[in-house]
């Protein structure tokens, strides 16, 4: 069957990327048919656009409820090319080669506690009918149901192979995945179950096979969510580098989630899903230097994330100092890309810093099912902390505690973080004992030639006994931030007072299992 696209039908609720797509189709002399608000939007870009009522010869009805439900539309989509050419001609119908439709935002609408009447009006009928028809006929028709796929479509058209059947099949699969989630959301809404969850409304994009899982004998897969409007870890396209592995993706996510905590120029280096070094300074180069100094040994082969644009100088310094698996930032400038191209295996990702996550949950598989929870996005501030020690923290200690606290949120439990002057000095992660985590943080500081004396220390959860405080005192910690809430809080506070430590309680725990 021919891959030529001559006629497209476009009807979208989400008009993200519409101008880019329409301008491209216009440059390829594709005739566009459209409806309602989409028609008006396209008119400003392509005055030759045809309204669907003109195409069908039948006016829209019932306040737009009936407009694309017409045999001329669906015969145009569902025809099988040469096999149905005669029948189309006899009916004076035209073939439609591209269908671009995204659905009424039912899930988003019902989340706002709207009336039942408004919810019902946001159940799309024509849109699902068109994209299902196009997806069924993917051997001839291309269907785009997500604005995130527009650029993929453009790139495919401009490639040497053009719009392949494999590409059309991939887009068709997305349609049926979208419809499955859409219909399930409607069914759950109409069922009015007391225990419904947004999880049932999540939509998944195409499954991608990875080289392997955590270990070479395990299969690994990436399942991005659908309808992502921004670059996230799961859906970004690397600027360069080897294919991302299962472990790369997990580490990249850990690094970028941590670096987003900071407003000033920041760098986070992650190894095995734990921050091994974090630095905040006046620029990202200095921030990188601070992060690297925390634990140069663990930084080898790590993932490095920044919260500001990476420049040429920073890129060169990284390559001069260490072997790196991945560099992530909201922007990598052209000069930095050129520097990094000298190490073509280094994976380089641009991921948007403030992109809203439409799926704000964390999910884990357990035997026989899934558990999921809200994201740990509590917004505690230093002004809410309770000073429980006799000695109040100095301004610098308070700054150091606040920095350490934000890092500890991303360290595996039991988490202990030493910090001073915008730099992690030692990190103890993933231990069964909080005392041992403290010992490891002190050991890491000593190995890196850093001084733990005068540091502030953060603990992701409360201290069940005073032994953790005593251990911190032995290595010179001057201030401690922790959630509080232990049965032995009085004993722990007394230990801090004995050692002339400042101690604050946050009232918030940040376990990260």
N, C-alpha and C positions, 0 to 999 in steps of 0.2 A: 504494500500500500504506500501511497505517496506521503512524504513527510512535509509537503508544502503547506504552510499556513496562510490562507487567503482571507479567512473571515473569522472574527473573534466575537464572543459574547461576554460582556463584562457587567457584573452586578455585585457590588461589594458594600458591606456595612462599614468595614474598616478600610479607610482610604489611604492607609500608610503605603507609600511607594507607588501610588497610582500614577503620578505624573511621570516618573521614570519609566514605568512599564508602557504607558500609552505613547510617550514620545518615541520609545524604541519601536513599538509596533507601527507607528506612523512612518518612521524611517524605512520600514520594510514594506510599506504600501499595503498593510493589512487593514481591511475594512472592519470597523468596530460597530457592533450593535450594543445598545445599553438601555438601562431602565432608570426611571425616577431620579433620585438625587445623584446617582452615579453618572447618569446621562448629562446632567447639568455640570458636574465637575469635569467631565471629559470634554464638553463643548469648549471650555476655555483653552484646552490643549489641542484638540483636533476638531475643527468645525465640521468635518465631514461625517462625524459620528451619526449613526442612525438610531432613532428611538425605537424600542421594541414594538410599540403599537403600530408604527409605520412599517416595520419589517413584516409583522403578522397581518396587517390590515384589519386589526381588531383592537378597539380601545381597551385601556385598563379598566377594571371593574372593582366595585366594592372597596373603595378607598385603597386600591393597590393590592388587595388580597389576591386578585387574579390578573396577572399580566404576562407571565412567561409560560403558563400552563396552556400551551397551544401546540397542535400537531406540527406546525411549521418549525417551531423551535426544536421540538424533540425529535422530529424526523431529521432535521439538520444535524443534530448531535449524534443520533443513534444509527444513522446510515453507515453501511459497510463499504463505502467507496464504490468501486466498479460494480460490485454485486447488486447494489441498489440504485445505481445511476439512472436507469430507465424509469424506475418508479418515481424517483425524485423529480425527473424532468416532466413526467406526465402530470404531476401535481403542481408544477412550477415552483418547487421548493429549492432552496439553496443549501449547500453543505456548510456546516459550522465546524471549524477545525481546532479552535481553542476556546475553552470555557474558563473564565476567571471569576470565581464566586467565593465570597466568604459569608458566613451565616449571620442572621440576626443574633445579637449577643445575649442569648437566653441565660446562660450561666451567670454572666456579670449582672444582668438585670435582676434576677431573683435574689442575688446576694444582698441587694439593697432593700429588701423587705417591701417590695412593691405590692400593689393590689393584685388579686388573681386575674382581673381583666387585663391589666398591663402585662402580666406574665404570659397570658395566653396569646396576646398580640405579638409577643416576641418569640413565638414558636414558628420558625421558618418552614415554609412548605415548598415554594418555588425553588429556593436555593438548593435544598437537599435533592430535589428531583433532578435539577440540572447537573449537579456534580456527580450524583450517582449514575446518571445516564452517561456522562462523559467518562467516568471511571470504568464503567462496564465496557465501554468502547475504546479502551486505551490503545488498542492496536492501531487506531487511526487518529484519535482525538487526544490532545493534550489538555489536562485539567490542572489548574492552580487554585488551591483552596486556602493558601496561607501566604500573606505578603512576604514572609521570610524567604519564600521560594522564587520570588520574581527575578532576583539577580542570578540564581542558579539557572533559571530558564534562559535568561539573556546570554549567560556564559555558554550554555549548551548550544544555543542557536548559532553563536559566533564561532564555536569550535569546529575543528575539521570534520567531525562526524555529524554535526547538526543535531537536531532533536531526535534522539534514538528511541527505539521501542523500550529499551531498558529504563530510560528516563521517564517515559510516559507511564510505565508500569509502576515506578517508584512513586510518582505523583498520585496515581490511582490508589495505591495502598494507603497513602496519607488520607485520602478522602474517606475510605471506609473506616479507618481508625478514628477520624474526626466524627463521623456519623455515629459510631458506636458509643462514644462518650457523650455526644449531644443527646441522643435518644435516651441514654441511661439517666442523664440529668433531668430530662423532662419526666420520665417515668417516676423518678424519686420525688420530684416536686409534686406531681399529681397524687402520689401515694401518701403524701403528708406524713411520712414516718417521723417519729419523734427523734430518732437517733440517726439522722442523715449527716453526711460529712462532705465537705468540699472535695475530699479525696476521690469520691465517686465521680466527680466532674472533670477530673484531670484528663488531658488529652496527650497522647504519646505520638511522637514522630517516628520516623523509620529507625528500626533496630540496626545497629552497626556492629559487625563482628570485629573485635580487637585481636591483636596478634596472639594474646593469651591473657589469662587472668592474673591473679597475684603471683602465681608460679607457672612455669612453662607447661606443666601437665594439666592445668586448668584452662578451660575455654573461658573467654572474656567477651563481654558485650557492652556497648554503650546504647542506652535508650533515652535520647533527649525528649523533653516535653515539647509538645506542639505549641504553636501560636506565640513563640518567643519573639518579641519585637526588637530585642537588643542582643548584643554579643555577650553570652554567658560562657562559662567554661565548657559546657556540654555542646554548644552549637557554634562556637567560633571556628574560623578557618585559619590555621597557622600560617604566618607569613613565611616561615621556612621551617625546616627540620624534619626529623624522622617522624613516622607515625606515632601518635600518642598511645601509650599503653595504659592498661588498667591502673597500675600504680602511679603513672604520670598524672592521670586525671584526678585521682584521689589526693595526691600531694598538691597539685595545682589548685584544687578547690580549697584545701586547708590554708595554703599561703595567701590566696586572694581574699578569702573571708577575713583573715586576720588583718591584712594590710588596710582593708576598708574601715577598720576601727578608728583610724587616725586622720586628722585633718591636715596637720603639718607634713612636709615631705617625709615619707616613711619607706622603709625596706624591711621585708620579712623573708628570711631564708628558712625553708622547711625541709626536713629530712624524715622520711617514714611517718608522714602526716603530723609531725610535731614541729613547732617553731624551734629551731636551734639557735637563732639569732634574730633580734629585732632592733632596729635603730630608727630614731626620729631626730631630724636635724634641720638646718636651714636650707638644705638642698638634697637631692636624692643621692648624689655622689657621697656626701658625708654620711648620709643615712646608711648607705651600703657599707661603707667602711666600718661603721659602728656595729652593724649586724654581723659582718664577717668576723670581726675581732672577737665576738662572743665565743665562737666555737669553730675555728678554721678547719679542724679535722672533720667535723660533721657536715660543714658546708660543702665539702667535696662531693660532687654528684647531686647537689641539692636543687631545689626549685626556688627561684628568686622572684618575688613579687614587689612591685612598686605601686604607689598610689598617684604618681605623677608621670609625665612624659619622660621616657628614657632618651638621653642624648648621646652623642658620639663619645664623649669623655667617659661617661659611666659605662657604656658598653665595652669600651676598650679596657677599662680598669677591671671589669669582671673577667674578661678573657685572660688578662695578664695574671690575675690572682688565683683562679680556680677553674676546675672542670665543672660545668653547669649543665643540667639536663634541660631546664625550661626557664625562660625569662617571660614574665607577664607584666603588662602595664596597660593603662588605658590608651596609651599612644607610644609607639616606637618611631622616632623621627627618621627621615630618609638617610641621614648620615650614620645613625646608629645601626640601621638595617644593613648598610654597606659594610660596616665594621663586622657585624655578626655573621655576614655571609662568608667570612673567611673560615668559619666553623659551621659548615652546612648541616651537621647533625643536631646542632642546638635548636631546640624547638622554641619558636618566638610567637607569643600570643598577644593579641590586643583584645582586652575584655573591658567592657564598659564599667566604670566605677560605681555609678549611682543608678544602675538599671534596676527597676522594680521587678522583683521576682514574683510572677503570677502564681507560683506554687510554693508558698512559704511554709513548708513542712520539712522535717527530716524523717527518713524512712529506714527501717532495718528489717531484715528477714530473720524470723525465728522458726523453730521447728513447727511446721504446719501452718504458718501464716506470716503476717506482717504486723509490726508495730510502727506507729508514726506519731509525731508530736509537732507542736508549734516550734518554729525556729526560736533559738535562744537569743532574742533581740531586745532584752530588757535595757532600759535607758537610765540606769542609775548614774547619778552625778556626785562629785565630791561633796556638794552641799547637803546631800542626804546621808552622808556617813555619820556614824555615831562614834565619837571619841570615848573610849572606855578606860583608857590608861590615865594615870596621874599626870604624866607628862604629855603635853599636847605636841603633835608633830609640827616641825618647822614647815615653812612654805615649800622648801625644796623637798623635804620628806613626803609631803602631801602630793607634790607633783610626781615624785618617783613611785609612790604607792599607786597612784591613779594609772600611770603608765604600766606598771607591773600587773595591775589588776586586769587591764584590757588584754594583755598578752596571755595571762593565765587562763582566760576564757577559752583559748584555742589550744591549750596544752592538754594532753591526755591525763586523766586522773590516775593516781593522786598527783596534782600539779603543784609545783613550787617554782616561783620565778623570783630571782634577785634582780634588782634594777637600780640604776643611778644615772642621772643626767641624760635621759632619753636613750639609754642603752640597756639591753639585757646583759647582765654580768654572769649569770648562771641559770640553767634551766634543769629541773628535775621532773621527769615525766613517766607516767604509766607504771608506777610502783604500787605494790600492795600496802606499803607503809608510807605515811606522810613524813616520818622521820628519815626514812631511807631516801625519799625524794629530796629532802633538804640536804642530806649528805652528798647526794649526786650533784645538786646545784653548786655546792661549795667546791666539790672536786673539779667540776667543769670550769669554774672560775679560776681555780688555781692552775689547772692545765693550760688555760689560755693566757696566763700571766696577768689576770685581772684581780682587782682587790675587792673582796666582799665586805670588808670593814666599812661601815657607814652606808651600806646599801639598805634599801627598803625591800621587803619580801611580801609577795602575794601568795596566798593559798586559796585554791578554788573552792574548798569546803572548810568546815570548822575543824579545829584541833580537838580530838577527843581526850587528849591528855596534855600535860604541860611539857612532855619530853620534846615535842617539836619546837617549843619556844626555847627550851634550854639548849637544844642543838643549834638553833639560829644564833643565840647569844654567843656560843663558843666560836662562831666564825665571824662575829662582828656586826651582825644585822642590827640596825638601830630603830627600825620601824616596821610594823607588820600590818597588813590589811587582810582581813578574812571575813567570812559571812557571819560568824557567831552562831549561836543556837545550840551549843553542846550542853549536856547536863553538867559538865565541869567547866563552864565558862568562867566562873569565879576563880577557880584554880589556875586557869590559863591566864586570866588578867593579872592575878597575883604574881605569876611568874614574869610577866612582862614588866610589872612594876619593880620587881626585885632586880631586874637587869636594866632598869631605867630606859626601857623601850617605850616608844609611842605605839599605840595599837588602836585601830579603828575597825568597827563592824559595818558591813554593808547591808546585811539582812538578805542578801541574794547569793545563791549558790550557783556555780557554773561547772558542774560535772560534765565531762566530755569523755564518754566511754568508747 
